[in-house]
Amino acid sequence: MIFLIDNVDFSDSVQYTERSETPRKVYGNNGMTAIDGTEIVDLVAVKHDLKVIIRPMQSEQLAALADAIASAYVDLTYFSALDNAEVTRRMIPEMGSVALALRKIATGEIFYNGAELNFREA
């Protein structure tokens, strides 16, 4: 599966079984309730929200990922189950908490686990 953030490949970092995509309806200000009680909505767009969990990674890898989502907007390319196609969308990224997962005693390497990335379509 593909997972590119501003054309940088992070496909190996994503746990595809821990991924969810949700459609989000955006309503305008022209909705109303008719005199007979019927609700009339002003649907402007249907946007997509994506949540992914990152595989355990070392601090250098995590820093590269954090740097990739540091800007206010990113172009995210991924396979959308809702569209059944590979899509590129302008997204607003956020990173959740990250936990220390493992320390290899022999090498001293530290791995971090459970980083959650949230993307909201702009």
Buried (B, 14 or more C-beta within 10 A) or exposed (E): EEBBBEEEEBEEBBEEEEBEBEEEEEEEEEEEEEEEEEEEEEEEEEBBBBBBBBBBBEEEBBEBBBEBBEEEEBEBBBBBEEEEEEBEBEBBBEBEEBEEBEEEEEEEEEBBBBBBBBBBBE
